[in-house]
Amino acid sequence: MKTAIAILNYNGKSWLEKFLPQVTAYSGNAEICVIDNQSTDDSVLFLQHLYPQVRIVINKRKFWFAKGYNEGLKTIEADIYCLLNSDVEVTDNWTVPF
C-alpha cells in the first residue's frame, strides 16, 4: 500500500525548518508532499533546495484550510493519506499501526 503524507503550508517556512527533518527521517517509504497555498515567504525555495525528496504541490491560489488540502490532494495518488499539520513533531515509528 502506498502512503502519502500531505502537509498544507502557507508561509510556514519556520515550521517546516523545525519539524520537517523529523517527518522525512521517520516516515519510512511514505511519499511526503507539501501542498503550498501560495506562500509569500521562501517556503517553496527552502523545500526545493534542502528537501528534493519532498514533492511540492503548489495550489493555483490561496484557499482556506479544507479546500487547500482538497485541491492539493487531487494531484497525489495513494492508498492511505495522512494529513499532517506543519507544526507537529513526529517520532520514530509514528506511521506504524499499533
N, C-alpha and C positions, 0 to 999 in steps of 0.2 A: 504494500500500500504506500502510495506517495503522500507525504505530509508537507503542507506549506504553512509557514509561519508568516503571517501578514501583520505588519506594523504600520499604522497610519501616522503620518508625520506632517506637521505644519510648524515650521520654524522651530523645530525641536533638535537642532544640532547638539545642544548641550546635553540633552537626554540621550541621544544616540552615542555621543562620546562616552558617557558614563556607563550605559547599560548594554550597548550592542556588543562589546567584546565578550561578555558572558553568553549572550544569545548565540553568537557564532561559535563559541567554544563548546557549548553544552547542548547543542541541538541535533547532534548526530547527522543523519542523512537528510534531514528536512530541508526543503528549499526555503530560504529566508528572503522575504520580499518586503521592501519598504515602499509603501504607497505614499508618494509625496503629493500633498494637497496644495500645490502652487506656493511653496515656501519662498520667502524673500530673503532668508538668511542663506548661509553657504551649505545647507544640509546636503543637497544633491552633489555638489562638488566634493564635499567631505567623503561621502559614500563612494563616489567614483574613484577617488584617489586611494582611500585606505581600505575599502571593502569591495574589491572587484568580484568577490564570490556572492555578494548580495545583489539580488535582482531589484532594480529600481523601476517602479511604475509611476509615471507622472500623470496625475489627473489633468484633464483639459482645462479645468477651472477649479476654484476652491468650492468645496461642498461642506455641508455640516457633517458631523461625525458618521452617522449611519450611511448616508449617501456617499460619503468619501470612501468608506470601506466597500460598499456595494459596487461602485464604479471601478475601483481597483481590482476587486475580486473577479470581475468579468474577464480579466486577462490572465488569471492564474488558474492553472489546472492541477487539481489534486484530489485525492480521495478523502483526506482529512484536512480541515482548515483550522488553524489556531489563530485567533485574533488577539494580538498581544499589544497592550499599551506600551508606549516607548519608555515609560518610567518604571518598568517592572524589572526587578533583579531576579534572574533565574539562577538555578544551581545545577550541579551535575545530576543527570538522570531526570530532569524535570519533565521530559517528554515521555518517559516510560510509565505505562499504566501500573496501577497498584496491583 
